[in-house]
Amino acid sequence: MTIIFREAQYSDLVNIITTYNSTISSRLVTADLEPISVESRKDWFESHTPQHRPLWIVLVNDEYAGWMSFSSFYGRPAYNGTVEISLYLESTYRYKGIGKACLQKAFETCKKLQINTLLGFIFDHNEVSLSLFYKMGFEKWGHLPRIANMLDAERGLVIVGKRIDKS
């Protein structure tokens, strides 16, 4: 299996949004309750740059498998070395080690971009994602219980973090 990461192009936004929207009904990955539009994510897309906050397309054997991004945390200059990581894979590419490869790519990129802290925000009932992040060296840095009303239940949010070794 060959995994390639490439910079997202505007033409990828339809796939990015389709993948994202496919996770909404599970109430496991995102706090959006209804599908979002491409139009609503144009500013988000444009906020990503390879030199500062990358947005990658994940290709497996030359086929689209999902996307990964870095987003600024809290919008203040003192937090420039901290980013939130987002990772969304197509259902057919989950549970195959691709998430691990994505996080490895994130670690390598952090060193190049002078990022020293990665954060993940994961629902507390999303055991699969939490397990992946913990296996990759993230630690639980916070828990916000019952913070999201997901219509069928109130869900908590776990904040996971990892300091990146500069060497």
C-alpha positions, 0 to 999 in steps of 0.5 A, a space after each residue: 500500500 502506497 500512501 501519498 500526501 499532497 497539498 489540497 487544491 481548490 478542486 479537492 474541496 468537493 471531496 473534502 466536504 463529502 468525506 466530512 459530511 459522511 461522518 455527521 450521521 454517526 455523531 462520533 466525529 464532528 459536532 455538526 448536526 447537518 451537512 455543510 456546503 462547499 460554499 460554507 467552507 471556502 474561507 476555511 479552505 483559504 486559511 490553509 497554506 503549506 508554509 503555515 497551516 497545511 491541508 493535505 489530500 491523502 491518496 492510497 495507491 493513487 486513490 482519494 482516501 481522505 484529508 488531514 489539516 492543521 488549524 490554528 489554535 485560539 488565534 493569538 500569536 503566543 499560540 503559533 507553535 500549537 495546532 489542532 489536527 483534523 483527520 477524516 478518512 473515507 469509510 473504506 480506508 479506515 482501520 487499515 493503518 492509514 490514520 497512523 501514517 497520517 499522524 506520522 506525517 503530521 509529526 514530521 511536518 511539525 518539525 519543519 513548520 516550527 510547531 511544538 504542540 499538536 492538539 486533537 479534540 475527540 468525542 469521549 465516546 469515540 474510542 477508536 480515534 482516542 485509541 489511535 491518538 494514544 498509541 501515537 503518543 498523545 496524552 489526555 490533557 483535558 475532558 469537557 463532559 457533556 459539552 455537545 448536545 448531539 440530539 440523541 445524547 450529550 457527549 463529552 470532548 477529550 482534548 489530547 495533546 502531544 509535544 513534538 521533539 525538535 530533534 
